């Protein structure tokens, strides 16, 4: 891991104003290294989800800076910012966010459609990605016909479709039973190892966090400590 893919410097995130002001993050400085797996761990209200949203460029800090692959994100124009996020990041959430009216293939290829990729190329890459996750036979099915585990596989396929550098997984097994959750975890960590993807997992699941190479333990909007886990 030669260089950080993400760096934060003094990140502060404040919500509300005056008497109702709440500081969700209190000066977070950290680095996420290329091709490592990191768990962001903490109780509800610790700031872990807020940190993920800032790292993923889904929200902006009140103070501080974020550097992505050497680029100061605050210096990017709106179009550059959106393009960089779409090309660099993939997302897997606890809630599946699949359009029930669309087929699995249409859901999976949505990031490519946003990026302006032709339909033929979208479908080719979508089928290739679904094949890797043993989901090709479900490509023409509506998302509503899938089981929970199949929906999460479809979400992982969607996260992979742009060949991202970083995958954010926010409680990726939270809506799954134990056996299905373990399968999804195995898929994520296998992809991390084979593709050298940086994997950032937000979780309260200690067993899932223990599988990561590094853990950021959060409390009251700060990183309380770092722990080392699995050696890459």
VODO-497496 format. One record per residue: x, y, z of N, C-alpha, C, CB in turn. Coordinates in steps of 0.1 Angstrom, whole numbers, padded with zeros to 4 digits, always signed. Glycine has a CB too. Layout:
BEGIN
XYZXYZXYZXYZ ...
//
This chain:
BEGIN
+0009-0012+0000+0000+0000+0000+0009+0012+0000-0010+0000+0012 +0012+0017-0012+0022+0028-0013+0017+0042-0011+0028+0027-0027 +0004+0044-0013-0001+0058-0012-0015+0058-0008+0000+0065-0026 -0019+0069-0001-0033+0069+0004-0043+0073-0008-0035+0080+0015 -0054+0066-0009-0064+0070-0019-0073+0081-0014-0072+0057-0023 -0074+0081-0001-0082+0092+0006-0075+0097+0018-0096+0086+0010 -0075+0110+0019-0070+0117+0031-0080+0127+0036-0056+0123+0028 -0081+0128+0049-0089+0139+0055-0080+0147+0065-0101+0133+0063 -0083+0160+0065-0075+0169+0074-0085+0178+0082-0065+0177+0065 -0086+0175+0094-0094+0184+0103-0109+0184+0100-0089+0197+0103 -0115+0173+0096-0129+0173+0091-0138+0176+0103-0133+0160+0085 -0146+0186+0101-0157+0190+0111-0170+0190+0103-0154+0204+0117 -0180+0184+0109-0193+0185+0103-0203+0189+0114-0198+0171+0097 -0210+0200+0111-0219+0206+0121-0233+0207+0114-0215+0220+0125 -0243+0203+0122-0257+0204+0118-0264+0214+0126-0264+0190+0118 -0274+0221+0121-0282+0231+0129-0275+0244+0130-0285+0225+0142 -0281+0253+0138-0276+0266+0140-0278+0270+0155-0282+0276+0131 -0269+0279+0159-0270+0285+0173-0273+0274+0184-0281+0295+0173 -0284+0276+0191-0286+0267+0202-0289+0252+0198-0298+0272+0210 -0293+0250+0186-0296+0237+0181-0284+0230+0174-0308+0237+0172 -0273+0237+0174-0261+0232+0167-0256+0219+0173-0250+0243+0167 -0253+0210+0164-0247+0197+0168-0235+0194+0159-0258+0186+0167 -0224+0191+0166-0212+0188+0159-0211+0172+0157-0200+0194+0166 -0213+0167+0145-0213+0153+0143-0198+0148+0142-0221+0149+0131 -0190+0156+0136-0175+0152+0135-0167+0163+0141-0171+0149+0120 -0157+0160+0148-0149+0170+0155-0134+0169+0152-0151+0168+0170 -0131+0172+0139-0117+0173+0135-0110+0160+0132-0109+0180+0146 -0116+0153+0122-0111+0140+0118-0099+0141+0108-0122+0131+0112 -0088+0136+0112-0077+0135+0103-0072+0121+0102-0065+0144+0108 -0073+0115+0090-0069+0101+0088-0066+0099+0073-0081+0092+0092 -0061+0087+0071-0057+0083+0057-0063+0069+0054-0042+0083+0055 -0068+0067+0042-0072+0054+0038-0063+0050+0026-0087+0054+0033 -0056+0039+0028-0046+0035+0019-0051+0027+0007-0035+0027+0026 -0045+0028-0004-0049+0021-0016-0049+0006-0014-0040+0024-0028 -0060-0001-0017-0061-0015-0017-0062-0021-0003-0050-0022-0024 -0065-0013+0008-0067-0018+0021-0081-0020+0024-0060-0009+0032 -0084-0028+0034-0098-0029+0039-0099-0022+0053-0103-0044+0040 -0109-0013+0055-0110-0005+0067-0124-0006+0072-0106+0009+0064 -0126-0009+0085-0139-0008+0091-0140+0004+0099-0141-0021+0100 -0151+0011+0098-0154+0023+0106-0165+0018+0116-0159+0035+0098 -0161+0018+0129-0169+0011+0139-0173+0021+0150-0161-0001+0145 -0185+0020+0155-0190+0028+0166-0204+0026+0168-0186+0043+0163 -0209+0031+0180-0223+0030+0183-0231+0040+0175-0225+0033+0198 -0244+0039+0176-0252+0049+0169-0250+0063+0175-0267+0045+0171 -0248+0072+0166-0245+0086+0170-0230+0089+0171-0251+0089+0183 -0221+0079+0168-0207+0081+0170-0201+0089+0159-0200+0068+0171 -0208+0090+0148-0203+0098+0136-0198+0090+0125-0192+0107+0141 -0199+0076+0126-0194+0068+0116-0201+0069+0102-0195+0053+0120 -0214+0071+0102-0221+0073+0089-0218+0086+0083-0236+0071+0091 -0217+0096+0092-0214+0110+0087-0200+0110+0081-0214+0120+0099 -0190+0103+0087-0177+0102+0081-0177+0095+0068-0167+0095+0091 -0185+0085+0067-0186+0078+0054-0191+0087+0043-0194+0065+0055 -0202+0094+0046-0208+0103+0036-0198+0114+0032-0220+0110+0042 -0190+0119+0041-0180+0128+0036-0169+0122+0028-0174+0135+0049 -0164+0110+0032-0153+0103+0025-0158+0100+0011-0149+0091+0032 -0171+0097+0010-0177+0093-0003-0181+0105-0012-0189+0083-0001 -0179+0116-0007-0183+0129-0014-0198+0130-0016-0175+0130-0027 -0205+0124-0007-0220+0126-0007-0224+0138+0001-0226+0113-0002 -0215+0143+0008-0218+0155+0016-0205+0163+0018-0224+0152+0030 -0206+0176+0021-0194+0184+0023-0192+0187+0037-0196+0197+0014 -0179+0188+0041-0176+0191+0055-0179+0206+0058-0161+0188+0058 -0181+0209+0071-0183+0223+0075-0169+0230+0075-0189+0224+0089 -0159+0222+0080-0145+0226+0080-0137+0214+0076-0141+0232+0094 -0124+0218+0072-0115+0207+0068-0115+0204+0054-0118+0195+0076 -0106+0194+0050-0104+0191+0036-0104+0176+0034-0092+0198+0031 -0107+0172+0021-0106+0158+0017-0098+0157+0004-0120+0152+0015 -0088+0149+0004-0079+0147-0007-0082+0133-0013-0064+0149-0004 -0086+0132-0026-0088+0120-0032-0078+0117-0043-0103+0119-0038 -0070+0107-0042-0060+0104-0052-0051+0116-0055-0066+0098-0064 -0048+0124-0045-0039+0135-0047-0046+0148-0050-0029+0132-0057 -0059+0148-0053-0067+0159-0057-0075+0165-0045-0076+0156-0068 -0073+0178-0042-0081+0184-0032-0095+0186-0037-0075+0198-0028 -0105+0179-0032-0118+0178-0037-0125+0192-0037-0127+0168-0030 -0122+0201-0028-0128+0214-0027-0125+0223-0039-0124+0220-0014 -0114+0219-0046-0110+0227-0057-0116+0222-0071-0095+0227-0058 -0124+0212-0070-0130+0207-0082-0143+0214-0085-0133+0192-0081 -0146+0216-0098-0159+0221-0102-0170+0211-0101-0158+0226-0117 -0182+0215-0101-0193+0206-0099-0193+0194-0108-0206+0213-0100 -0190+0196-0121-0190+0185-0131-0179+0175-0128-0189+0190-0145 -0167+0181-0125-0155+0173-0122-0158+0164-0110-0142+0181-0121 -0163+0171-0100-0166+0165-0087-0175+0153-0089-0173+0175-0077 -0186+0155-0096-0196+0144-0098-0190+0133-0106-0208+0149-0105 -0182+0136-0117-0176+0126-0125-0166+0118-0117-0169+0133-0137 -0158+0124-0109-0148+0117-0101-0154+0108-0091-0139+0128-0094 -0165+0112-0085-0172+0103-0076-0178+0091-0083-0183+0111-0069 -0184+0093-0094-0190+0082-0102-0180+0072-0107-0198+0088-0113 -0168+0077-0111-0158+0069-0116-0150+0061-0106-0149+0077-0125 -0149+0067-0094-0140+0062-0083-0146+0053-0073-0133+0074-0076 -0159+0056-0070-0166+0049-0059-0177+0040-0064-0171+0060-0049 -0178+0029-0056-0190+0021-0057-0196+0020-0043-0187+0006-0062 -0210+0018-0043-0217+0018-0030-0225+0006-0028-0225+0031-0029 -0225+0000-0016-0233-0011-0012-0239-0007+0002-0225-0024-0011 -0252-0005+0002-0259-0001+0014-0268-0012+0021-0268+0011+0011 -0271-0009+0033-0280-0018+0040-0294-0019+0033-0282-0014+0055 -0299-0007+0029-0311-0007+0021-0306-0009+0006-0319+0007+0023 -0314-0016-0002-0309-0020-0015-0310-0009-0025-0316-0033-0019 -0320-0001-0024-0321+0010-0034-0322+0005-0048-0310+0021-0032 -0329-0005-0050-0332-0011-0064-0345-0006-0069-0331-0026-0064 -0346-0001-0081-0358+0003-0087-0367-0009-0090-0356+0011-0100 -0379-0010-0083-0387-0023-0084-0393-0024-0098-0398-0023-0074 -0394-0013-0106-0400-0014-0119-0390-0018-0130-0406+0000-0122 -0377-0018-0126-0367-0021-0136-0361-0035-0134-0355-0011-0135 -0355-0041-0145-0349-0054-0144-0336-0053-0136-0346-0059-0158 -0331-0064-0132-0318-0065-0125-0307-0058-0133-0315-0079-0121 -0307-0062-0146-0297-0056-0155-0298-0041-0156-0298-0062-0169 -0310-0035-0157-0312-0021-0157-0307-0014-0144-0326-0017-0160 -0310-0021-0133-0305-0015-0120-0290-0015-0119-0311-0023-0109 -0284-0026-0123-0270-0028-0122-0262-0018-0131-0266-0042-0126 -0268-0015-0143-0261-0006-0152-0264+0008-0151-0264-0011-0166 -0272+0012-0141-0275+0026-0139-0263+0036-0139-0284+0028-0127 -0253+0032-0131-0241+0042-0131-0235+0044-0145-0230+0036-0122 -0236+0034-0154-0231+0035-0167-0240+0044-0176-0229+0022-0174 -0253+0043-0173-0262+0052-0180-0260+0066-0176-0277+0047-0177 -0258+0069-0163-0255+0082-0158-0242+0088-0165-0254+0082-0143 -0233+0079-0167-0220+0083-0173-0221+0084-0188-0209+0072-0170 -0232+0081-0194-0234+0083-0209-0229+0072-0217-0227+0095-0213 -0227+0060-0211-0222+0048-0219-0234+0043-0227-0217+0037-0209 -0231+0038-0239-0241+0033-0249-0248+0021-0243-0235+0029-0262 -0261+0019-0247-0269+0008-0242-0262-0006-0244-0283+0008-0247 -0257-0007-0256-0250-0020-0260-0238-0023-0250-0245-0020-0274 -0230-0013-0248-0219-0014-0239-0223-0016-0225-0209-0002-0240 -0234-0009-0221-0239-0011-0207-0243-0025-0205-0251-0001-0205 -0251-0030-0214-0256-0044-0213-0244-0054-0213-0266-0047-0224 -0234-0052-0221-0223-0061-0222-0216-0062-0208-0213-0057-0233 -0213-0050-0203-0206-0049-0190-0214-0054-0179-0201-0035-0188 -0227-0051-0180-0236-0055-0169-0237-0070-0168-0250-0049-0172 -0239-0077-0180-0240-0092-0180-0226-0098-0175-0243-0097-0194 -0215-0092-0179-0202-0097-0175-0201-0096-0160-0191-0089-0181 -0206-0085-0154-0205-0083-0139-0214-0093-0132-0208-0069-0136 -0226-0094-0137-0236-0103-0131-0231-0118-0132-0250-0102-0138 -0225-0121-0142-0219-0135-0144-0209-0137-0133-0212-0136-0157 -0201-0127-0129-0191-0129-0119-0197-0132-0105-0182-0117-0118 -0209-0127-0104-0216-0129-0091-0227-0139-0091-0222-0115-0086 -0226-0148-0101-0236-0159-0103-0250-0154-0104-0234-0169-0092 -0252-0142-0110-0265-0136-0111-0270-0134-0126-0265-0123-0104 -0263-0139-0135-0266-0137-0149-0280-0142-0153-0256-0144-0158 -0284-0153-0147-0297-0158-0150-0309-0150-0145-0299-0173-0144 -0306-0140-0136-0316-0131-0130-0316-0118-0138-0313-0129-0116 -0308-0116-0148-0307-0103-0155-0320-0097-0159-0297-0104-0166 -0329-0105-0164-0341-0100-0170-0353-0099-0160-0346-0108-0182 -0350-0104-0148-0360-0104-0137-0362-0090-0131-0357-0114-0126 -0374-0087-0127-0376-0075-0120-0370-0076-0106-0391-0071-0118 -0365-0065-0100-0358-0065-0087-0367-0071-0076-0353-0051-0084 -0380-0069-0078-0389-0073-0067-0390-0089-0066-0403-0068-0070 -0385-0096-0076-0386-0111-0075-0374-0117-0068-0387-0116-0089 -0364-0109-0064-0352-0114-0058-0353-0116-0043-0340-0105-0061 -0345-0126-0038-0344-0127-0024-0335-0116-0018-0338-0142-0020 -0334-0115-0005-0325-0105+0001-0311-0107-0003-0326-0106+0016 -0306-0119-0003-0292-0122-0007-0290-0118-0022-0288-0136-0005 -0299-0121-0031-0298-0118-0045-0298-0103-0047-0309-0125-0053 -0307-0096-0039-0307-0082-0041-0294-0075-0037-0318-0076-0032 -0287-0081-0026-0275-0075-0022-0264-0079-0033-0271-0080-0009 -0265-0090-0039-0255-0094-0050-0257-0084-0061-0257-0108-0055 -0270-0081-0065-0272-0071-0075-0266-0057-0072-0287-0070-0078 -0267-0054-0059-0262-0041-0054-0246-0041-0056-0266-0038-0040 -0240-0052-0052-0226-0054-0054-0222-0053-0068-0221-0067-0048 -0230-0059-0077-0227-0058-0092-0228-0043-0096-0237-0067-0099 -0238-0036-0091-0239-0022-0095-0227-0014-0090-0252-0016-0089 -0222-0018-0078-0211-0011-0072-0198-0013-0080-0208-0015-0058 -0197-0025-0087-0185-0029-0094-0186-0024-0109-0184-0043-0094 -0197-0020-0114-0199-0018-0128-0190-0008-0134-0213-0014-0131 -0186+0002-0126-0177+0013-0131-0162+0010-0128-0180+0026-0125 -0159-0003-0124-0145-0007-0120-0140+0003-0110-0137-0008-0133 -0146+0005-0099-0142+0015-0089-0129+0012-0082-0153+0017-0079 -0123+0023-0077-0111+0022-0069-0115+0019-0055-0102+0035-0069 -0126+0024-0050-0131+0023-0036-0145+0018-0036-0129+0036-0029 -0148+0008-0027-0162+0004-0025-0165+0008-0010-0164-0011-0027 -0176+0015-0008-0181+0018+0005-0193+0009+0008-0186+0033+0006 -0192+0002+0019-0202-0008+0023-0208-0004+0036-0197-0023+0023 -0220+0002+0036-0226+0007+0048-0236-0003+0054-0234+0020+0046 -0232-0010+0065-0240-0021+0071-0245-0031+0060-0252-0015+0079 -0236-0036+0052-0240-0044+0040-0247-0057+0043-0228-0047+0032 -0247-0062+0055-0254-0074+0059-0265-0072+0069-0244-0084+0065 -0268-0059+0071-0278-0055+0082-0292-0061+0080-0279-0041+0083 -0296-0063+0067-0309-0067+0064-0310-0082+0060-0315-0059+0053 -0299-0089+0063-0297-0103+0058-0296-0113+0070-0285-0105+0049 -0301-0125+0068-0299-0135+0078-0284-0139+0079-0308-0148+0076 -0280-0146+0090-0266-0148+0093-0259-0155+0081-0265-0156+0105 -0265-0166+0076-0259-0174+0066-0257-0166+0053-0267-0186+0063 -0267-0158+0049-0267-0150+0037-0257-0139+0039-0281-0145+0033 -0257-0133+0051-0247-0122+0054-0233-0127+0052-0250-0117+0068 -0230-0139+0057-0216-0144+0056-0212-0146+0041-0215-0157+0063 -0222-0150+0033-0219-0151+0018-0216-0138+0012-0231-0158+0011 -0224-0128+0016-0221-0114+0011-0208-0109+0015-0233-0105+0015 -0204-0111+0028-0191-0107+0033-0180-0114+0025-0190-0111+0048 -0181-0127+0023-0171-0134+0015-0169-0128+0001-0175-0149+0014 -0181-0125-0005-0180-0118-0019-0172-0105-0018-0194-0116-0024 -0175-0097-0008-0169-0084-0007-0154-0085-0005-0175-0076+0004 -0150-0094+0004-0136-0095+0007-0128-0103-0004-0134-0103+0021 -0135-0111-0011-0129-0118-0022-0126-0108-0033-0137-0129-0028 -0135-0099-0036-0134-0088-0046-0122-0079-0042-0147-0081-0048 -0122-0076-0029-0111-0067-0024-0098-0073-0026-0113-0065-0008 -0096-0086-0024-0084-0093-0025-0080-0095-0040-0084-0107-0018 -0089-0099-0048-0086-0102-0062-0084-0089-0071-0097-0110-0068 -0092-0079-0068-0092-0067-0076-0084-0056-0070-0106-0062-0079 -0079-0058-0058-0071-0048-0051-0080-0035-0049-0058-0045-0058 -0092-0037-0046-0101-0026-0044-0100-0021-0029-0116-0029-0047 -0100-0009-0027-0101-0004-0013-0115-0006-0008-0097+0012-0012 -0116-0012+0003-0130-0016+0009-0131-0008+0022-0131-0031+0011 -0141+0000+0023-0144+0008+0035-0158+0003+0040-0144+0023+0033 -0158-0003+0052-0170-0009+0057-0175-0001+0070-0168-0024+0060 -0187+0004+0070-0193+0010+0081-0201+0000+0088-0201+0023+0078 -0199-0003+0101-0206-0014+0107-0205-0013+0122-0201-0028+0103 -0215-0019+0129-0215-0022+0143-0212-0036+0146-0228-0017+0150 -0211-0044+0135-0208-0059+0137-0194-0061+0139-0213-0066+0124 -0190-0066+0151-0176-0068+0155-0170-0079+0146-0175-0071+0169 -0177-0089+0143-0172-0100+0135-0168-0096+0121-0182-0112+0135 -0177-0088+0115-0174-0082+0102-0162-0073+0103-0186-0075+0096 -0162-0064+0112-0151-0055+0114-0137-0062+0116-0153-0045+0126 -0138-0073+0123-0125-0081+0125-0119-0086+0113-0128-0092+0135 -0127-0087+0102-0121-0092+0089-0113-0082+0082-0132-0097+0081 -0114-0069+0086-0107-0058+0079-0093-0057+0084-0115-0045+0081 -0084-0052+0076-0070-0050+0080-0069-0039+0090-0062-0046+0067 -0078-0029+0090-0077-0018+0100-0091-0014+0104-0069-0006+0094 -0092-0010+0117-0104-0006+0122-0103+0008+0129-0110-0016+0133 -0112+0017+0125-0113+0031+0131-0124+0030+0141-0115+0042+0120 -0121+0031+0153-0131+0031+0164-0136+0045+0167-0126+0024+0177 -0148+0048+0165-0153+0061+0166-0162+0063+0179-0161+0066+0154 -0161+0075+0185-0169+0078+0196-0171+0093+0197-0163+0073+0209 -0183+0098+0198-0186+0112+0199-0179+0121+0189-0182+0117+0213 -0180+0116+0176-0175+0124+0165-0160+0124+0163-0180+0138+0167 -0153+0116+0170-0139+0115+0169-0134+0100+0167-0132+0121+0182 -0122+0099+0162-0116+0086+0161-0109+0083+0174-0106+0084+0149 -0115+0074+0182-0110+0071+0196-0097+0064+0195-0120+0063+0204 -0096+0055+0186-0083+0047+0184-0084+0039+0171-0081+0037+0196 -0073+0034+0167-0072+0026+0155-0067+0012+0160-0062+0031+0144 -0072+0002+0153-0068-0012+0156-0064-0019+0143-0079-0020+0164 -0054-0027+0144-0050-0035+0133-0056-0049+0133-0034-0037+0132 -0060-0054+0122-0067-0067+0121-0059-0076+0112-0081-0066+0116 -0066-0081+0102-0060-0091+0092-0048-0084+0085-0071-0096+0083 -0038-0091+0084-0026-0086+0076-0029-0088+0061-0013-0094+0080 -0027-0078+0053-0030-0079+0039-0021-0089+0032-0029-0065+0032 
//
